[in-house]
Structures are given as structure tokens and as C-alpha cells.
Amino acid sequence: MRIFFQFFFFILFICSALGQDTHKGLIVDKTTKQPLPFVNIGVVGKGMGTVSDEQGLFYLYLNDTKILSTDIIQISSLGYQTIEISVANAKFVWNKNSTIEMPPANIILNEVVVSDKELVPIVESIGYRSNGNGYLGYWKDDDALGGELATRIVANKVSRKLKSIEFEVLNNNSDSLLLRANIYDVNYNRDEPGKNLNTSTKNILHTLLRNELLVKIDLEPYEIYIENDFYVSLELVKRFGNEPFALALAASDGNSGSFRRYASQGKWEKVSDVNMAFYVETTYLVSQEKARKYETKIEKAKLKKRTVSGFTISGGKMISNVAVYNKRTKEVTSSDHSGRYTIHAIKNDILIFSKSRYKKVLVEIGKQQFANAILQLE
């Protein structure tokens, strides 16, 4: 029972077919008339919502017993003006051949800071790592597209550029899932996710494959800058295949806490004081002297760590691009063109080797500093 209460569950759902009204539509750019993929559509605050597919098509299921005619259906997407329609008018707007046109928004570019000081960027990671305590966040059973799980990241009031997000997958039954990463500021009135800080108008998408363990999403192309605490969320936007749906991500100790919402345009709800294990790499500017001291400190720390190296092999041949993951440290690397890898590890560490279409291989490290991994096709 003690272990059970360590877990918290993020359950996404679809309302039962009884008492539902199905709204169908196609969402396009008002100017270009081109379909808009992955647009959020839902009843505000009701947990009934969905996401348009790659062709801009969507099906929105409404439970007539749980909504009022005055409730608002909201349609939103990065780079476009938000559309709001009352439930009472929705039936007249949407029908079998209806099209919804979204006007582009006026984009406000990020400010550029100019300084006469000679500053250089340094890399610092913030956020949370799993420490094997058994905490997790969980999507299970039927799912509503647009559901999110978010955690607040403490940034210590330093102006930063976001470089990447990492998270650890504990379980994924699906062949593949399409996830969207969102970066929100803090709504201090409610201490929950607020405005989306991604002003690039480009969705931060990642196709999660079944055998991925530690995922790193590149944020460099989106030019996201923050100055205070912020929220990172992962949102389900598409499922592939018909396998039973269950996705579990690692969480971590902490008191910043996590929020969820069940579907597009849903209400944010506090899940737990536990943090999702979202780990964010950032850069910020410091003087050259501080940068040199910081780099020296990092190099000294690296020298103290023991490394293990070896080759990834299949069918008697070296294979490249095999992900190598240290379960304890969460460090991840990959084998190079010659099949060789190097990673920090100590005795009793478990290294996990994974590659698409190959079976996972687990290797426990002993006193040796060399360990090969033999992979077999699934």
C-alpha cells in the first residue's frame, strides 16, 4: 500500500457515447486556405476537447448532459487568433462540410538585449531528474487528445534561452505517439500554467517510439527565452496503431508540483506536489571571468567520473546510432559510425542499449571499463 500511494495517475478519458453530439470540421488558415494541423479545440474548462489531425480535420464529442448552451468552445493554435463560439451556436457553424478559418495573429518578436559588457553564454541545466523513488505520471485507457501534464521549473530569476528538454519514459505500450512540448509562463493568480511562451508559431513535436527510454527534444529552433519560473508540459496530440494505451513518465521528489488537464481547453488541476522529471538545458550570459571559472569547475567534475566504453554489435557487425542510457545517472549517449560508445558509469550501474527494430539489451557494469552490447532484431 505504501508503494501504491507513491504513484499518481494522469487519466485521460473520452465521454461515453450516450448523450454525445459529434461536431466535425476542417480548420484552415484564413489567408492561405491551407489546412492547420494540431489545433486545440474544446469546451473551456469542461474536459471535452480534441486536436485536429495533419489534414486539419477534427471530431469533437460533446456530452449534452454536462455542458450548457452558454459554455464556450475555444479553438486555438500557435500563431493564430483564438476563436470562441458558444455551444448554442456550434451546431449552426459546424456540419458535414463546414470549414473554420483561423486568422493569423500579430506576432510580437522577442526583445533583444544589447549590452556594452563582454558577456559569453554558459550552459546550465535546471529542472528535475528521477532518482528511482517510484513516482510517475501516467496516461491510461481511453484518451482525449490535447490532454497535458505540466511541472513548474524554478529558474532563479535569471534570463535564459531554452536549449532542450529531457524526460524519462518508464512504459509505452503504443507503437508510437505524437507529443507536443509546451512552455508556459506562471499564472501567479492561480499558480498554474499561463500564457504559451513559444512565439515561433512552430509546434514543438516529438514522435515517441515504443523503445525510447530517455527523450531529448531540441528547443534551439524555437528561440524561447525566459526570465522567471516557467512550466513545461507534454501534450498528447496523436496516437498511432490500435494497441492498448498506457504511457508512464518518470517523476521526481520536490514541492513545485504538477498540473494536468484532461483535454484541449480543459481546466488546469493540481495533481500532486511531486514534480515530473522534466530536465531543461539552458544558456545564459555571464562575464568571461565567471565563464572560465564555471568551465573549470565542470571539467574537474568530469575528470572525477569513471567512464565505460565498448561497441554495439549485431550479427557480427558494428552498428551505429544505438542509444546508450545509464539508468542511475540518466546520462544518455549513442554509438558512433564505428559502433563505439563512451559513457560515465560505475560498478553496479545498469546500461540500457536500444535502437528501433532491435530488442533492448541491459548490461550491468562491474569493475571493468569495457563492455560490449550484442543486439538482436525484434
C-alpha positions, 0 to 999 in steps of 0.5 A: 500500500505504501508503494501504491500511494507513491504513484499518481495517475494522469487519466485521460478519458473520452465521454461515453457515447450516450448523450454525445453530439459529434461536431466535425470540421476542417480548420484552415488558415484564413489567408492561405486556405491551407489546412492547420494541423494540431489545433486545440479545440474544446469546451473551456474548462469542461474536459471535452476537447480534441486536436485536429489531425495533419489534414486539419480535420477534427471530431469533437464529442460533446456530452449534452448532459454536462455542458450548457448552451452558454459554455464556450468552445475555444479553438486555438493554435500557435500563431493564430487568433483564438476563436470562441463560439458558444455551444448554442451556436456550434451546431449552426457553424459546424456540419458535414462540410463546414470549414473554420478559418483561423486568422493569423495573429500579430506576432510580437518578436522577442526583445533583444538585449544589447549590452556594452559588457563582454558577456559569453553564454554558459550552459546550465541545466535546471529542472528535475531528474528521477532518482528511482523513488517510484513516482510517475505520471501516467496516461491510461485507457481511453484518451482525449487528445490535447490532454497535458501534464505540466511541472513548474521549473524554478529558474532563479530569476535569471534570463535564459534561452531554452536549449532542450528538454529531457524526460524519462519514459518508464512504459509505452505500450503504443507503437508510437505517439505524437507529443507536443512540448509546451512552455508556459509562463506562471499564472501567479493568480492561480499558480498554474500554467499561463500564457504559451511562451513559444512565439515561433508559431512552430509546434514543438513535436516529438514522435515517441517510439515504443523503445525510447527510454530517455527523450531529448527534444531540441528547443534551439529552433524555437528561440524561447527565452525566459526570465522567471519560473516557467512550466513545461508540459507534454501534450498528447496530440496523436496516437498511432496503431490500435494497441492498448494505451498506457504511457508512464513518465518518470517523476521526481521528489520536490514541492513545485508540483504538477498540473494536468488537464484532461483535454484541449481547453480543459481546466488546469488541476493540481495533481500532486506536489511531486514534480515530473522529471522534466530536465531543461538545458539552458544558456545564459550570459555571464562575464568571461571571468565567471565563464572560465571559472564555471568551465573549470569547475565542470571539467574537474567534475568530469575528470572525477567520473569513471567512464565505460566504453565498448561497441554495439554489435549485431550479427557480427557487425558494428552498428551505429546510432544505438542509444546508450542510457545509464539508468542511475545517472540518466546520462544518455549517449549513442554509438558512433559510425564505428559502433563505439560508445563512451559513457560515465558509469560505475560498478553496479550501474545498469546500461540500457542499449536500444535502437528501433527494430532491435530488442533492448539489451541491459548490461550491468557494469562491474569493475571493468571499463569495457563492455560490449552490447550484442543486439538482436532484431525484434 
